[in-house]
Amino acid sequence: MRQLRHPSRRLALQSLAAATISAPAIYRAHGHSAPSETVLHASFGAGGMAMADLSSLTESKKLRLVAVADVDTSRFGEIKKRFPDINCYQDWRELLDKEKNLDSANISTPDHMHAPITMSAMNRGLHVYTQKPLTQTIYESRQLAKVAAEKKLVSQMGIQIHSHVIHRTVVALVQEGAIGQVKAAHSWSGKQWGDRNPRPTRVDKIPANFGWDQWLGVAAERPFITSYYHPGEWRKRLDFGTGTFGDMGCHILDPVFSALAVGNPLTVESVGDAPNADSWGLDVQVRYVFPGTRYTTDRVELTWYNGSLRPPAELKALVGNRELNDQGSIYIGTKGVMYSPYIGPPVLFPEEKFTGYKMPEPGGNNHYLQFVEAVRGNGQTSAPFSFAGPLTESVLLGCLATRFKGQKLAWDSPTMRVTNVPEANAFVRRTYRKGWEVAGL
C-alpha cells in the first residue's frame, strides 16, 4: 500500500515546497497546517561530517533516515547502532536506483563528489542538503543552482553559521549602516589544508572494506596510497578537495557576502602560495574587487588569507591592536571598523565612538531543521543554491586564481570565462571519468 500511495505523497511534498519557495507569505497567510507526512531521507556518507549532519537532521521527528551510502563499509556498524532499520550501500548509484520512495538527501562526501551525487539526486526529484563547498568547480555550482530552480526543489548548503545569531548580527550591523559604507574587507583562516610535498610514488594495498573505485568517482584513476587521500587528507589534493580556501571560505565569507550583498567579482588575483602538481598551497592570499552595492563604496575590495598569513599590521591597529582569532573578518567602513571573529561576537571600532551602541537582535535559526520544514512546505531555507551557488563560485574562483600566481584575472560571470588569461578557463569545468558522467554536468 505504501508504495502505491507514495508517488502522490512525494508529489504533494514537492508541490508544497515549491509553493513555499515561490510564495511563502501566501502559504502562511492562508493558515494551512503543516503537512503531517514524514520526510524519507537518505545520507550520502555514513561517518565524519555525514554523521554530524544526520545527528542534526534527525532531531526533527518529521524526518526518517531510510538509507545511507558510504564507500567505507566499516562505518556501517556505528550508524546501524543509531539507526538500526536503515539500508546500507557501498555504491551511491545503487542507493538511488533501489530506494524509490525517497524525498530528500544530504550529500556529505569529499568535495569532488558533491556535484555528481547532488545532481543525480535532483534528477530523481529529491530535495538536497549539500555540504560546503557546494561543488569543486565553478561550472558545477552554476548547474546545480540552475537545476534546483528549474525543478523547484528545496536546497540548502551546509554553512550552519549562515543561520547562527552571530552571523545574522554581523549582517544586520553592516546593513543598518553602523560603520557606514564598507570599502574593504579582510578575512582569514589559520587552517592549512595544503601540502608542498610531492605525491608519494608507492602503491599500497586497498583495504577489503574500502571501495577505492567508488571513492575516486568522477576523478581519474590512480594508485591507492594509505592515508594520502582517505580519510580527511583529500582536502589537500587538487583532484578531490579545495584546500583551506574552499573548505573554510564558504563559511567565513558567507557573512561577508551576505552583509555586503556582493555578487560576482570583477577581478581576482593570488599573491600567495601556488599549488604543486597534486596539492593546494599552504599560505594563500587572494585579492578580489567587486562592483559596489548599496552597502559599499563604488567598488569594494576583499582580501582572503589562510595558513600562516594574516592581515597587515596597520589593520590590527584599527581594531585596538587586539590579538586576532585564528579565523575571522575585519570590515572597514567609511564611519568605523568592525572586527568579526569566526562565530564570535562582533566588535565595533573605535570603541569610544560605539560605547552604548544598541546592537541589533536578529535572532537565529536551526539551519538543519529549517531544511526539513522547507521540504515539508513550511518556510524557506536561508542558504538555497540560488545563494550558495554564486557564493561557492566566487570562492572557487579564488582557488583557481592560486594556480596563476601574480596574474590579475578578469572574470566574466555570464559566460563563466576568464577573459584575459585563456589558459585559466581549463579549470572552470572538469572532465568526468568515463562511465561516471552525470546528466546536467
C-alpha positions as CSV (number, residue, x, y, z in Angstrom):
1,M,0.0,0.0,0.0
2,R,2.8,2.4,0.9
3,Q,4.5,2.1,-2.5
4,L,1.2,2.6,-4.3
5,R,0.4,5.8,-2.3
6,H,3.9,7.2,-2.2
7,P,4.2,8.9,-5.6
8,S,1.2,11.2,-4.8
9,R,2.6,11.8,-1.3
10,R,6.0,12.8,-2.7
11,L,4.3,15.0,-5.3
12,A,2.4,16.6,-2.5
13,L,5.6,17.3,-0.6
14,Q,7.2,18.7,-3.7
15,S,4.2,20.9,-4.6
16,L,4.1,22.3,-1.1
17,A,7.8,23.0,-1.1
18,A,7.6,24.7,-4.5
19,A,4.6,26.8,-3.4
20,T,6.6,27.9,-0.4
21,I,9.6,28.8,-2.5
22,S,7.5,30.9,-4.9
23,A,5.0,32.4,-2.4
24,P,5.8,31.8,1.3
25,A,3.8,34.7,2.5
26,I,0.6,33.5,0.8
27,Y,1.2,30.0,2.2
28,R,1.4,31.3,5.8
29,A,-1.4,33.9,5.3
30,H,-4.0,31.2,4.5
31,G,-3.2,29.4,7.7
32,H,-2.6,26.0,6.2
33,S,-1.4,23.5,8.8
34,A,2.0,21.8,8.2
35,P,1.8,18.6,6.3
36,S,1.8,15.5,8.6
37,E,3.8,13.4,6.2
38,T,7.2,12.2,7.3
39,V,10.2,13.1,5.0
40,L,12.0,9.9,3.9
41,H,15.7,10.7,3.8
42,A,19.0,9.2,2.5
43,S,22.5,10.1,3.5
44,F,25.5,10.0,1.2
45,G,28.2,9.5,3.7
46,A,28.0,7.5,7.0
47,G,30.7,8.9,9.2
48,G,32.5,12.2,9.9
49,M,30.6,15.2,8.7
50,A,27.8,13.0,7.4
51,M,27.2,11.7,10.9
52,A,27.2,15.2,12.3
53,D,24.7,16.2,9.6
54,L,22.5,13.2,10.3
55,S,22.6,13.9,14.1
56,S,21.2,17.4,13.4
57,L,18.7,16.5,10.7
58,T,17.2,13.6,12.7
59,E,16.5,16.0,15.6
60,S,13.3,16.5,13.6
61,K,10.7,13.9,14.3
62,K,9.3,14.5,10.8
63,L,12.4,13.1,9.1
64,R,13.2,9.4,9.0
65,L,16.6,8.1,7.7
66,V,16.0,5.1,5.5
67,A,19.2,4.6,3.6
68,V,22.9,5.5,3.6
69,A,25.7,5.1,1.1
70,D,29.4,5.1,2.0
71,V,32.4,3.7,0.2
72,D,33.9,2.6,3.5
73,T,31.7,-0.3,4.8
74,S,33.5,-0.3,8.2
75,R,31.4,2.8,9.0
76,F,28.1,0.9,8.7
77,G,28.4,-0.8,12.1
78,E,28.3,2.5,14.0
79,I,25.5,4.1,12.0
80,K,23.4,0.9,12.3
81,K,23.6,1.2,16.1
82,R,21.9,4.5,15.9
83,F,19.6,3.8,13.0
84,P,19.0,0.0,13.0
85,D,16.4,-0.1,10.3
86,I,18.4,1.6,7.5
87,N,19.6,0.1,4.3
88,C,23.3,0.4,3.6
89,Y,25.0,0.6,0.2
90,Q,28.7,0.9,-0.8
91,D,27.8,2.4,-4.2
92,W,25.7,5.6,-4.1
93,R,24.3,4.9,-7.5
94,E,22.8,1.7,-6.3
95,L,21.1,3.5,-3.5
96,L,19.5,5.9,-5.9
97,D,18.4,3.0,-8.2
98,K,16.9,0.9,-5.5
99,E,15.4,3.4,-3.0
100,K,12.3,4.6,-4.9
101,N,10.5,6.3,-2.0
102,L,12.9,9.0,-1.0
103,D,12.0,12.7,-0.5
104,S,15.4,14.2,0.4
105,A,19.1,13.6,0.8
106,N,22.2,15.0,2.4
107,I,25.4,14.9,0.5
108,S,28.3,14.9,3.0
109,T,31.2,13.4,0.9
110,P,34.6,14.6,-0.3
111,D,34.2,17.8,-2.3
112,H,34.8,16.2,-5.8
113,M,31.6,14.1,-5.4
114,H,29.3,16.8,-4.1
115,A,28.1,17.8,-7.6
116,P,27.7,14.4,-9.2
117,I,25.7,13.0,-6.3
118,T,23.6,16.1,-5.7
119,M,22.8,16.4,-9.4
120,S,21.8,12.7,-9.6
121,A,19.6,13.1,-6.6
122,M,17.9,16.2,-8.0
123,N,17.5,14.4,-11.3
124,R,15.3,12.0,-9.3
125,G,13.3,14.8,-7.8
126,L,14.9,14.8,-4.3
127,H,15.4,17.9,-2.2
128,V,19.0,18.2,-1.2
129,Y,21.2,19.4,1.7
130,T,24.8,19.5,0.4
131,Q,27.9,20.3,2.4
132,K,30.2,23.1,1.7
133,P,31.8,23.9,-0.7
134,L,28.7,23.2,-2.8
135,T,30.9,21.9,-5.6
136,Q,34.5,21.5,-6.6
137,T,34.2,23.6,-9.8
138,I,32.5,26.8,-10.9
139,Y,30.6,25.2,-13.7
140,E,29.1,22.6,-11.3
141,S,27.9,25.3,-8.9
142,R,26.2,27.1,-11.8
143,Q,24.5,23.9,-12.9
144,L,23.3,22.9,-9.5
145,A,21.7,26.3,-8.9
146,K,20.1,26.2,-12.3
147,V,18.5,22.7,-12.0
148,A,17.3,23.3,-8.4
149,A,15.5,26.4,-9.6
150,E,14.1,24.7,-12.7
151,K,12.8,21.7,-10.7
152,K,11.6,23.9,-7.8
153,L,13.5,21.7,-5.3
154,V,14.3,22.7,-1.8
155,S,18.1,23.1,-1.4
156,Q,20.4,24.1,1.4
157,M,24.2,24.3,1.6
158,G,25.8,23.2,4.9
159,I,27.0,26.6,6.1
160,Q,25.5,26.4,9.5
161,I,26.8,29.8,10.6
162,H,24.5,31.4,8.0
163,S,21.6,30.8,10.4
164,H,23.6,31.5,13.6
165,V,22.6,34.6,15.6
166,I,26.2,35.9,15.4
167,H,26.2,35.7,11.6
168,R,22.9,37.4,11.4
169,T,24.1,40.2,13.8
170,V,27.1,40.9,11.6
171,V,24.9,41.2,8.6
172,A,22.4,43.4,10.4
173,L,25.2,45.7,11.7
174,V,26.6,46.3,8.2
175,Q,23.2,46.7,6.6
176,E,21.9,49.2,9.2
177,G,25.0,51.3,8.4
178,A,26.8,51.0,11.8
179,I,30.2,51.5,10.1
180,G,29.0,53.4,7.1
181,Q,29.6,52.1,3.6
182,V,32.1,49.3,3.5
183,K,35.1,49.9,1.3
184,A,37.2,46.8,2.1
185,A,37.0,43.6,4.0
186,H,39.7,41.2,5.1
187,S,39.0,37.5,6.0
188,W,41.3,34.7,7.1
189,S,41.6,31.1,8.4
190,G,44.6,29.6,10.1
191,K,43.8,26.1,8.8
192,Q,46.4,24.5,6.5
193,W,44.7,22.2,4.1
194,G,47.6,22.1,1.6
195,D,50.9,20.3,1.0
196,R,54.2,21.4,-0.5
197,N,55.5,17.8,-0.8
198,P,55.2,15.8,-4.0
199,R,52.8,12.8,-4.2
200,P,54.4,9.6,-2.8
201,T,55.4,7.1,-5.5
202,R,54.4,4.0,-3.6
203,V,51.3,1.8,-4.2
204,D,49.5,0.4,-1.2
205,K,47.0,-2.4,-0.8
206,I,43.4,-1.3,-0.9
207,P,41.6,-2.3,2.4
208,A,38.9,-5.0,1.9
209,N,36.2,-2.8,3.3
210,F,37.0,0.2,1.1
211,G,35.6,0.8,-2.4
212,W,38.5,2.7,-4.0
213,D,36.9,2.9,-7.4
214,Q,33.7,4.3,-6.0
215,W,35.7,6.8,-3.8
216,L,37.6,8.0,-6.9
217,G,34.2,8.5,-8.6
218,V,34.5,11.2,-11.3
219,A,38.2,11.7,-10.7
220,A,40.9,10.0,-12.9
221,E,42.2,6.6,-11.9
222,R,45.4,6.4,-9.8
223,P,47.0,4.0,-7.3
224,F,45.8,3.8,-3.8
225,I,48.1,5.4,-1.2
226,T,47.4,4.7,2.5
227,S,46.5,7.9,4.5
228,Y,47.2,10.2,1.5
229,Y,43.6,10.6,0.4
230,H,41.3,8.9,2.8
231,P,40.2,9.8,5.4
232,G,40.4,13.6,5.5
233,E,43.6,14.2,3.7
234,W,41.7,14.5,0.4
235,R,41.0,18.2,1.3
236,K,44.6,18.9,0.4
237,R,44.5,17.3,-3.0
238,L,43.7,19.2,-6.2
239,D,41.5,16.5,-7.7
240,F,39.4,15.9,-4.6
241,G,39.3,18.9,-2.3
242,T,39.6,22.7,-2.5
243,G,42.3,23.4,0.1
244,T,41.7,25.7,3.1
245,F,40.1,28.4,1.0
246,G,37.4,26.1,-0.4
247,D,36.9,24.3,2.9
248,M,36.6,27.4,5.1
249,G,36.0,30.2,2.6
250,C,32.3,29.3,2.2
251,H,31.9,29.6,6.0
252,I,33.9,32.7,6.7
253,L,33.0,34.7,3.6
254,D,29.3,33.8,4.0
255,P,28.5,36.7,6.3
256,V,30.8,39.0,4.2
257,F,28.8,38.2,1.0
258,S,25.5,38.4,2.9
259,A,26.3,41.7,4.6
260,L,27.7,43.4,1.5
261,A,25.3,41.9,-0.9
262,V,28.1,41.4,-3.4
263,G,27.8,39.1,-6.4
264,N,30.4,38.2,-8.9
265,P,33.9,39.7,-8.7
266,L,35.3,41.9,-11.5
267,T,38.9,40.7,-10.9
268,V,40.7,38.2,-8.6
269,E,44.5,37.9,-8.0
270,S,46.5,35.4,-6.0
271,V,49.7,36.6,-4.3
272,G,50.3,33.7,-2.0
273,D,51.3,30.1,-2.4
274,A,50.6,28.3,-5.7
275,P,49.6,24.6,-5.7
276,N,52.1,22.0,-6.8
277,A,51.2,19.1,-9.2
278,D,49.0,17.4,-6.7
279,S,48.1,19.6,-3.7
280,W,46.8,23.0,-2.8
281,G,49.2,25.7,-1.4
282,L,49.5,26.3,2.3
283,D,49.8,30.1,2.7
284,V,47.3,31.6,0.4
285,Q,46.4,35.3,-0.2
286,V,43.8,36.3,-2.7
287,R,42.5,39.7,-3.6
288,Y,39.1,40.4,-5.1
289,V,37.5,43.5,-6.5
290,F,33.7,43.6,-6.6
291,P,31.2,46.1,-8.1
292,G,29.7,48.3,-5.4
293,T,26.3,47.7,-3.7
294,R,24.1,49.8,-1.5
295,Y,26.2,48.8,1.5
296,T,29.6,49.5,0.0
297,T,31.6,52.2,-1.8
298,D,31.6,52.3,-5.6
299,R,33.9,49.3,-5.6
300,V,34.8,47.1,-2.7
301,E,37.9,45.1,-2.1
302,L,38.0,41.7,-0.3
303,T,41.3,40.0,0.7
304,W,41.5,36.4,1.8
305,Y,44.4,34.9,3.8
306,N,44.9,31.3,5.0
307,G,47.7,29.3,6.6
308,S,50.2,31.5,8.4
309,L,49.2,34.7,6.5
310,R,47.1,37.4,8.2
311,P,46.0,41.0,7.5
312,P,48.8,43.6,7.6
313,A,49.9,45.2,10.9
314,E,48.2,48.6,10.1
315,L,44.8,46.8,10.1
316,K,45.5,45.4,13.5
317,A,45.8,49.0,14.8
318,L,42.3,49.6,13.6
319,V,40.9,47.0,16.0
320,G,42.7,48.2,19.1
321,N,45.8,46.1,18.5
322,R,44.0,43.1,19.9
323,E,45.2,39.6,19.1
324,L,43.2,38.3,16.2
325,N,41.4,35.0,16.4
326,D,42.6,32.1,14.2
327,Q,39.6,32.8,11.9
328,G,37.6,35.9,11.2
329,S,37.0,39.1,9.3
330,I,37.6,42.8,9.5
331,Y,35.2,45.2,7.7
332,I,36.5,48.7,7.0
333,G,33.7,51.3,6.6
334,T,33.5,55.0,6.0
335,K,32.4,55.6,9.6
336,G,34.1,52.8,11.5
337,V,35.5,49.3,11.6
338,M,34.0,46.0,12.6
339,Y,36.0,43.0,13.8
340,S,34.1,39.8,13.5
341,P,35.8,36.7,15.0
342,Y,34.5,33.5,13.4
343,I,31.4,32.5,15.4
344,G,32.3,35.2,18.0
345,P,30.5,38.4,18.9
346,P,31.4,41.3,16.6
347,V,33.2,44.4,18.0
348,L,32.9,48.0,16.6
349,F,35.8,50.5,16.5
350,P,36.8,53.0,17.6
351,E,35.3,51.6,20.8
352,E,34.7,55.0,22.4
353,K,32.6,56.0,19.4
354,F,30.4,53.0,19.8
355,T,30.0,52.9,23.6
356,G,26.4,52.2,24.3
357,Y,25.6,51.4,20.7
358,K,22.4,49.3,20.6
359,M,23.2,46.1,18.9
360,P,20.6,44.5,16.6
361,E,18.9,41.4,17.8
362,P,18.0,39.4,14.7
363,G,17.7,36.0,16.4
364,G,19.0,32.7,15.0
365,N,17.6,29.7,13.3
366,N,18.3,25.9,13.2
367,H,19.9,25.5,9.7
368,Y,19.1,21.8,9.6
369,L,15.5,21.9,10.8
370,Q,14.9,24.8,8.5
371,F,15.7,22.4,5.6
372,V,13.4,19.7,6.9
373,E,10.5,22.1,7.4
374,A,11.0,23.6,3.9
375,V,10.8,20.2,2.4
376,R,7.5,19.7,4.3
377,G,6.2,23.0,2.8
378,N,6.9,25.2,5.8
379,G,9.0,28.3,5.1
380,Q,12.2,28.6,3.1
381,T,15.8,27.7,3.5
382,S,18.2,30.6,4.1
383,A,21.1,29.2,2.0
384,P,19.5,27.7,-1.1
385,F,21.6,27.0,-4.1
386,S,20.4,30.3,-5.6
387,F,22.6,31.9,-2.8
388,A,25.1,29.1,-2.2
389,G,25.9,28.6,-5.9
390,P,27.2,32.2,-6.5
391,L,29.0,32.3,-3.1
392,T,30.7,29.0,-4.0
393,E,31.6,30.2,-7.5
394,S,33.4,33.2,-6.1
395,V,35.3,31.1,-3.5
396,L,36.3,28.6,-6.2
397,L,37.4,31.4,-8.5
398,G,39.9,32.4,-5.7
399,C,41.1,28.8,-5.6
400,L,41.5,28.8,-9.4
401,A,43.5,32.1,-9.1
402,T,46.1,30.4,-6.9
403,R,47.1,28.4,-10.0
404,F,48.1,31.7,-11.7
405,K,50.0,33.5,-9.0
406,G,50.6,37.2,-9.7
407,Q,48.2,37.4,-12.6
408,K,45.1,39.5,-12.1
409,L,42.3,37.5,-13.7
410,A,39.4,39.4,-15.3
411,W,36.2,37.4,-14.7
412,D,33.1,37.5,-17.0
413,S,30.4,35.8,-14.9
414,P,27.7,35.4,-17.6
415,T,30.0,33.3,-19.8
416,M,32.0,31.8,-16.9
417,R,35.2,32.8,-18.5
418,V,38.5,34.5,-17.5
419,T,38.8,37.0,-20.4
420,N,42.5,37.9,-20.1
421,V,44.2,34.6,-19.2
422,P,42.7,32.0,-21.5
423,E,44.5,29.0,-20.0
424,A,42.7,29.6,-16.7
425,N,39.4,28.5,-18.3
426,A,40.6,24.9,-18.3
427,F,39.9,24.8,-14.6
428,V,36.3,26.3,-14.7
429,R,34.9,22.8,-15.5
430,R,36.3,19.3,-15.1
431,T,36.1,16.3,-17.4
432,Y,34.5,13.4,-15.6
433,R,36.0,9.9,-15.8
434,K,34.5,7.7,-18.5
435,G,31.5,5.8,-17.1
436,W,30.9,8.4,-14.4
437,E,29.2,11.1,-16.4
438,V,26.1,12.7,-14.9
439,A,23.2,14.2,-16.8
440,G,23.3,18.0,-16.4
441,L,27.0,18.2,-15.6
